[in-house]
Amino acid sequence: MTGQIDLCGVFIPSLAALALAAYIVFRALVSVLVKVGFYRMVWHRALFDGALYLMLFGFVSIALDWFQT
């Protein structure tokens, strides 16, 4: 994976692009979890959301690396 992504002549750090992609997936997943009522079973929502975002960030990073090869 390169250090930068070229977006119409604007270079964006790949880490920032991965973080943005993980955040978009995270917001969609949180909205689904709220509608289902999953957060009633969660003890500390902020800790759960932080862990969920980090797992999604790792998954997006690994998936991108896997699809590039």
C-alpha positions in Angstrom: 0.0 0.0 0.0 1.4 3.4 -0.9 1.5 6.3 1.4 -0.9 8.6 -0.5 -4.0 8.3 -2.6 -4.4 10.6 -5.6 -7.9 12.0 -5.8 -8.2 14.2 -8.8 -4.8 15.7 -8.3 -5.2 16.1 -4.5 -3.0 13.7 -2.5 -4.7 12.3 0.6 -2.8 10.2 3.2 -3.9 6.6 2.9 -4.5 6.4 6.7 -7.0 9.3 6.5 -8.8 7.6 3.6 -9.0 4.3 5.5 -10.2 6.1 8.6 -12.9 7.9 6.6 -14.1 4.6 5.0 -14.2 2.9 8.4 -16.2 5.8 9.8 -18.8 5.6 7.0 -19.2 1.9 7.7 -19.3 2.6 11.4 -22.1 5.2 11.2 -24.2 2.8 9.0 -23.7 -0.1 11.4 -24.5 2.1 14.5 -27.7 3.2 12.9 -28.7 -0.4 12.3 -27.8 -1.4 15.9 -29.9 1.5 17.3 -32.9 0.5 15.2 -32.6 -3.1 16.3 -32.3 -2.1 20.0 -28.9 -3.7 20.5 -27.5 -0.9 22.7 -29.9 -1.9 25.5 -27.6 -4.9 26.1 -24.4 -2.9 26.0 -23.0 -1.7 29.4 -20.9 1.2 28.2 -21.8 2.5 24.8 -18.8 4.7 24.3 -16.3 1.9 25.0 -18.3 -0.4 22.7 -18.4 2.2 19.9 -14.6 2.8 20.2 -13.9 -0.9 20.0 -16.3 -1.4 17.1 -14.6 1.5 15.2 -11.1 0.1 15.8 -12.2 -3.4 14.6 -13.8 -1.9 11.5 -10.7 0.2 10.8 -8.6 -2.9 11.0 -11.0 -4.8 8.8 -11.0 -2.1 6.1 -7.2 -1.9 6.2 -6.7 -5.7 5.9 -9.4 -5.9 3.2 -7.8 -3.1 1.1 -4.4 -4.8 1.4 -5.9 -8.1 0.5 -7.7 -6.8 -2.6 -4.7 -4.9 -3.8 -2.6 -8.1 -4.2 
